[in-house]
Amino acid sequence: MRTTRSRALFSRATQILPGGVDSPVRAFKAVGASPLFIRRASGACITDIDGNTYVDYVMSWGPLIHGHAPPGLVKALAAAARQGTSFGAPSPLEVELGERVRALMPSIERVRFVSSGTEATMSAVRVARAATGRDRILKFEGCYHGHADAFLVKAGSGALTLGTPTSPGVTKAASADTLVATYNDLESVRRAFDANRGQIAAVIVEPIAGNIGVVPPAEGFLRGLREICTAEGALLIFDEVISGFRASAGGAQGLTGVRPDLTCLGKIIGGGLPVGAYGGRADLMDLVSPAGPVYQAGTLSGNPLAMTAGLWCLNRLTPKLYASLSALGATLAAGLADAAREAGVALQVNAFGSLVTPFFTDRAVRDYASATSANADQYATFFRGMLKRGVYPPPSQFEAWFLSAAHTAADVDKTIAAARAVMKTVK
């Protein structure tokens, strides 16, 4: 596999882009490699500028549930672009997508579209503080809610991958009102509330953790959070940027039956275009300007291209799609586990529907501490070996693998066969 052009372009990129990339984990720093520059993508595959093609499990970090560049979506976007790419004014598409989101997630009685998940989470927290008159928020170790200052405390995703869970440049004042509890541990949440009586505005949680790798909620964990928040007068915010419309058509909340006060969305509702959204109870969302005093605005919010892509994607979510994705996910997870077992390599594979993460550890992974016990050096060896065999996993131990409607049984079989060969090299 030759990557001469990618390496040359990366050298050039480092002279203009910080670290040579526009988002940290893309740099391949955590896996001891040089990033590939992608020229095109179709279905379940991506092709780099050197002409190498890979089965892709990054899938733009989750939004491409229907695969890369499905012809119907491309056609819809081309038609929308001919009508205008951004109006700076309301369009019918915003209303239509909002109604579709509400139909799939009834807890979202009102919704505001933004342009990123970070915008969605920071705005939801602002609403929670305004509604409760309290300042503090409670998050969980390893859960990543975007790069707003208040969230970069024991953060996951790229911050964890690069060993900077608390970022320089975040002031003590900005993080002073952020409390941290342990995912899947209700007692740690109760202790935080006991120590900060009447001060916590909201608990924000990934209902299915996806930024320390995939970590599903323990039985009763989410319901317990709902009960604690209700009893303490705090709001419960579900960050479903990853799980929304990927765990199910109704997100994690649709599967668990736990109703949050506010929900943050992204990824799939933009169909691969930049988008985010936050929404929830009508009385809370009516605090948002111009209906209320909580200010939030965005020049490209609700732009017609993102709204078109979101409608195209959400209108094609079917029970058959989720059943197929779940079956492929289970096959992939079992195949990776078998490959490691045959090679005598310690591996835990967490899976939830179309989300999979192989952790190189002999410990069950259920929280931040157990996730970070995984051997990142072994994953790096595994990653480089898979790449050489035409499989493109996430370039970090602490990220989810994403399947799509475009992935086939043959793609998964190829991946498992590659894993069998690579596991023999993992020490």
Sequence and secondary structure as in RCSB ss.txt:
>XXXX:A:sequence
MRTTRSRALFSRATQILPGGVDSPVRAFKAVGASPLFIRRASGACITDIDGNTYVDYVMSWGPLIHGHAPPGLVK
ALAAAARQGTSFGAPSPLEVELGERVRALMPSIERVRFVSSGTEATMSAVRVARAATGRDRILKFEGCYHGHADA
FLVKAGSGALTLGTPTSPGVTKAASADTLVATYNDLESVRRAFDANRGQIAAVIVEPIAGNIGVVPPAEGFLRGL
REICTAEGALLIFDEVISGFRASAGGAQGLTGVRPDLTCLGKIIGGGLPVGAYGGRADLMDLVSPAGPVYQAGTL
SGNPLAMTAGLWCLNRLTPKLYASLSALGATLAAGLADAAREAGVALQVNAFGSLVTPFFTDRAVRDYASATSAN
ADQYATFFRGMLKRGVYPPPSQFEAWFLSAAHTAADVDKTIAAARAVMKTVK
>XXXX:A:secstr
   HHHHHHHHHHTTTSGGGSSSGGGG GGGTS    EEEEEBTEEEETTS EEEES GGGTT TT BS HHHHH
HHHHHHHH S  SS  HHHHHHHHHHHHH TT SEEEEESSHHHHHHHHHHHHHHHH   EEEEETT    S GG
G SS  HHHHHTT SS TT  HHHHTTEEEE TT HHHHHHHHHHTTTTEEEEEE SSB SSS B   TTHHHHH
HHHHHHHT EEEEE TTTBTTTBTTHHHHHH    SEEEEEGGGGTTSS EEEEE HHHHTTBTTTSSB    TT
TT HHHHHHHHHHHTT  HHHHHHHHHHHHHHHHHHHHHHHHHT   EEEEETTEEEEE SSS   SHHHHTTS 
HHHHHHHHHHHHHTTEE  SSTTS EE  TT  HHHHHHHHHHHHHHHTT  
